[in-house]
Amino acid sequence: MNLQDIKESIVTNVYYIDAQKKVALHNHPKHDEIFYCIKGEGFGVLEDREIKLTVGREFIVPAGEMHALRTDSNLYVTSFLVPVVE
């Protein structure tokens, strides 16, 4: 995979998660995912633990690892799906 292919395959999203929204555990087999908290607070959820998210903190999930997000209030994150280059 060349540099241009890598650039074009990165996916960027912004998510708003409130206390009522349930994000199911899921994975991305061929992408690492990086979450960056831009407002509020919550948790990055893995199968065996939770990572506290506050403004300016990141949550990095390796490809294939089950993960989700949760909050007791409001959480805004940006997400980057980055392809695994072998």
N, C-alpha and C positions, 0 to 999 in steps of 0.2 A: 504494500500500500504506500503510495507516495504522499508527500506533504499535502498537496491539494486535495486528494481523496480524504485524508484525515480531517482537514478543515471542513470539508463539505459534509462529513458524517457526524459532526458534533451537533447535538440537539440541545437547545436552551429553552427552558420554560420558567414561568413564574407561577407559584401556587399560593392560594389563600386557603388555609385550613382553619375551621372553627371547631369548637368543642363538640358539636353534634356530628361532624363529618368523621366517618370511620374509613381509614385508608387500610385496605387489606394488605397483609404481607405478600410480597411479590418479588420477582428478581428480573434482572436483565442479563441473559446469558453471555452476550458479547460486548457489553458496555459496563464500564465503571460509572458510578453516579456520584456526583458531588453536589451536596446541598449547602447553600449559604443563607443564613438567617438575615433577612433585611428588616424585619419588624416583628415585634411580639416575642413570644417564647413558647417552647414546646420540647418535644423529644424526638430524636431519631431512634427508631425501634429496630432492633435486631432480634433474632430468635432467642438469644440468651442474655440480652442486656439492653439498656436504653442509654442514649447519649443526650445530655442536656443541650438544648439549642437556645441561645440568646443572640441578640443583635451582634453581628460580626463573627459569630462562631460557625464552623463548618462541620458537616457530617459526611464522611466519605465511605462509600459502599463499593467494595470490589465486585467485579462481574460475577454473577451467579449466586451472590449472597442474598438471602431473604431479608427484606426490610420494609419499613413503613414509616409514617410520621403520625404523631398524635400531639394534641394540645388540650389544656384545660380552659383555654381562653381563645386567643387569636394568634395565628402564626402565618407569617409571610416568608416564603423562601424562594430563592431562584435555584434552578436545578440544571446541571450540565451532564448530559450523557456523552461519555467519551469512549470511543471504540478501543477495544483491546487490540494492540498491534503486536503481532507475533513474528 
